[in-house]
């Protein structure tokens, strides 16, 4: 499996933390790759070559420094590249604008024909500065979000920065053993 971890919105610094937590929860031999936000054609070719060299040995885990909607060239975004290269997208989603962002990014993924693994909720709201309030917010937000866009929430970032995964659901999907 190839996984691309990216943020939905610029300035959400969640992708690197989510990628690290994904490696831990799935316990898969991932080869983590990082790329410039605006890579040259030569950098993309080198990246593809590395992915091909790992075939059968490691699954590539590509961590983007920006948004999956960032342009790569005329009319092409990272979502388009994810589809072309066979990557599934694991996206961070800011809680404070989750419903509107999810709608926009689900449309982008459909347009690019990119496969989505799911969302990881990040960030907090001023009124959710305590863990219990954040849990209550998530308990209300997650079902609405999943019903609205049809993409599951696989995890959420706690106030301390730890990623809390829905391990039962990940197990059902076959992502964890």
Secondary structure, DSSP 8 states (H G I E B T S, - for coil): --EEEEESSTT-TTHHHHHHHHHHHH---EEEEE--TT--HHHHHHHHHHHHHTTTT-EEEEEEEEETTSEEETTEEHHHHHHHHT-EEEEEEEGGGHHHHHHHHHHHHHHHT-EEEEEEEE---GGG-SHHHHHHHHHHHHHHHHHHHS--EEEEE-TTS-EEE-HHHHHHHTS--
